[in-house]
Amino acid sequence: MDTARDRFIQTMRFERPDQPFTVAGGMWAETAELWRTQGWDGRPLHEIFGTDAYFGVAPYYGPAPDFGYRLVEEDESIRLYVNHEGILMREFKAHRDTSMPQFVKFPVENLADYEQLERERLGLNLELRLTPQWKEGVAKAAASQWPRRCWADRWGGFFGSLRNLMGVEGLCVAFYDDPGLVERMMAQRAELMISLTEQVLRHTRIETFWFWEDMAYNHGSLIDPRLFRKFALPHYRRVVEWLNAQGIRNIGLDSDGDITELIPLWLDAGVNFLWPFEVAAHMDVLEVRKQYGHALAFGGGIPKSAVAEGGETMRRAVDRVMPLMEDGGYIPELDHGAPPDISWKNYREYMEYLLFRMNHG
């Protein structure tokens, strides 16, 4: 019988594995707290539902050493602090996972700020990135049958990672006012992704590498896609071509929002797998497949809201994506992690129905 790793690779090739590759996905921290009061015993979801999973083998691609956590001030309801990425943040103490924090100040406002950060925290710093704990995890990955995923997370991209440094407004202005700084930051990201991933490959093989961008909202890209193409495409291509040369063919990218205008750019760069296709942001996986065919594999696209409602609404949402299972190149998942308006009962019924449909048509 094929392993989960085999089934993942076959799915990405639009082949038909002996059984579908499927993952249960994740949930918000607040959702996990709620589910524990509703009957979830805390076991990993893949154990409960008998699904596949990815084995994460990524080290930290962000500032190393990180900034730790520094509390600046607080009162009964608000906390002001510097997070591990160096961002000064203000957040509500209650419902911190379901409300957006305010981003007060970012670590880079000018070239001098960036040069200091690059010098002190953006180097390879292998002792801080490939830690004994990371090596122990990689050793476990060798014995696993799951596909190994190197996901650079919030520091694996050319908008999202720069946004972490400057904020959305500061970065968008810098594209016009200081393009040299933007170019320098993108080049550094590409260099670190290649250099650090090269070190990863000395310890383990990987089946898929994932970028992270989160550069769209529910009405489109946060920046003119033509401008982003001009700046970022050469860096994407550099990283993807290097990955391909190492035998890594499954190149994923995570971006929320309406990414309609950005998909062609990522395809041109060699990205061939996208996630999560948020329905509330007008993304429709069936329409994406009609437009791009087998040039693009993807996951997600099952609306969280339908699972929260449950019942027939949930079943219709699952039924709707089943033709993609027949076509291949699709991993059915929620269109992001499960929020707390999805009860444990409804999530369990969703997974049971999804697995039934996947295995029985």
LINUR-V334308 format. One record per backbone hydrogen bond with DSSP energy under -1.0 kcal/mol. NH is the residue of the N-H (numbers start at 1). CO is the residue of the C=O. If there is no record, write none. Layout:
BEGIN
nh=NH co=CO
nh=NH co=CO
END
This chain:
BEGIN
nh=5 co=145
nh=7 co=3
nh=8 co=4
nh=9 co=5
nh=10 co=6
nh=11 co=7
nh=12 co=8
nh=13 co=9
nh=14 co=11
nh=15 co=10
nh=28 co=338
nh=32 co=28
nh=33 co=29
nh=34 co=30
nh=35 co=31
nh=36 co=32
nh=37 co=34
nh=38 co=35
nh=40 co=35
nh=48 co=44
nh=49 co=45
nh=50 co=46
nh=52 co=22
nh=55 co=147
nh=57 co=149
nh=64 co=121
nh=67 co=84
nh=70 co=82
nh=72 co=80
nh=73 co=80
nh=75 co=78
nh=79 co=91
nh=80 co=73
nh=81 co=89
nh=82 co=70
nh=83 co=87
nh=86 co=83
nh=88 co=105
nh=89 co=81
nh=90 co=102
nh=91 co=79
nh=93 co=77
nh=102 co=90
nh=104 co=88
nh=105 co=88
nh=108 co=165
nh=114 co=110
nh=115 co=111
nh=116 co=112
nh=117 co=113
nh=118 co=114
nh=119 co=115
nh=120 co=116
nh=121 co=117
nh=128 co=125
nh=130 co=126
nh=131 co=129
nh=135 co=131
nh=136 co=132
nh=137 co=133
nh=138 co=134
nh=139 co=135
nh=140 co=136
nh=141 co=137
nh=142 co=138
nh=149 co=55
nh=150 co=208
nh=152 co=210
nh=155 co=152
nh=156 co=153
nh=163 co=159
nh=164 co=160
nh=166 co=162
nh=167 co=163
nh=171 co=167
nh=172 co=168
nh=173 co=169
nh=174 co=170
nh=175 co=171
nh=176 co=173
nh=177 co=173
nh=178 co=174
nh=182 co=178
nh=183 co=179
nh=184 co=180
nh=185 co=181
nh=186 co=182
nh=187 co=183
nh=188 co=184
nh=189 co=185
nh=190 co=186
nh=191 co=187
nh=192 co=188
nh=193 co=189
nh=194 co=190
nh=195 co=191
nh=196 co=192
nh=197 co=193
nh=198 co=194
nh=199 co=195
nh=200 co=196
nh=201 co=197
nh=203 co=200
nh=204 co=200
nh=207 co=148
nh=208 co=148
nh=209 co=250
nh=210 co=150
nh=211 co=252
nh=212 co=156
nh=213 co=254
nh=217 co=220
nh=220 co=217
nh=222 co=215
nh=228 co=224
nh=229 co=225
nh=230 co=226
nh=231 co=227
nh=232 co=228
nh=233 co=229
nh=236 co=232
nh=237 co=233
nh=238 co=234
nh=239 co=235
nh=240 co=236
nh=241 co=237
nh=242 co=238
nh=243 co=239
nh=244 co=240
nh=245 co=241
nh=246 co=243
nh=247 co=244
nh=248 co=243
nh=252 co=209
nh=253 co=273
nh=254 co=211
nh=255 co=275
nh=258 co=217
nh=262 co=259
nh=263 co=259
nh=266 co=262
nh=267 co=263
nh=268 co=264
nh=269 co=265
nh=270 co=267
nh=271 co=266
nh=272 co=251
nh=273 co=251
nh=274 co=297
nh=275 co=253
nh=282 co=279
nh=283 co=278
nh=288 co=284
nh=289 co=285
nh=290 co=286
nh=291 co=287
nh=292 co=288
nh=293 co=289
nh=295 co=292
nh=297 co=272
nh=298 co=329
nh=299 co=274
nh=300 co=331
nh=301 co=276
nh=302 co=333
nh=307 co=303
nh=308 co=304
nh=309 co=305
nh=310 co=306
nh=315 co=311
nh=316 co=312
nh=317 co=313
nh=318 co=314
nh=319 co=315
nh=320 co=316
nh=322 co=319
nh=324 co=321
nh=326 co=322
nh=327 co=323
nh=328 co=324
nh=331 co=298
nh=335 co=302
nh=338 co=26
nh=342 co=339
nh=347 co=343
nh=348 co=344
nh=349 co=345
nh=350 co=346
nh=351 co=347
nh=352 co=348
nh=353 co=349
nh=354 co=350
nh=355 co=351
nh=356 co=352
nh=357 co=353
nh=358 co=354
nh=359 co=355
nh=360 co=356
nh=361 co=357
END
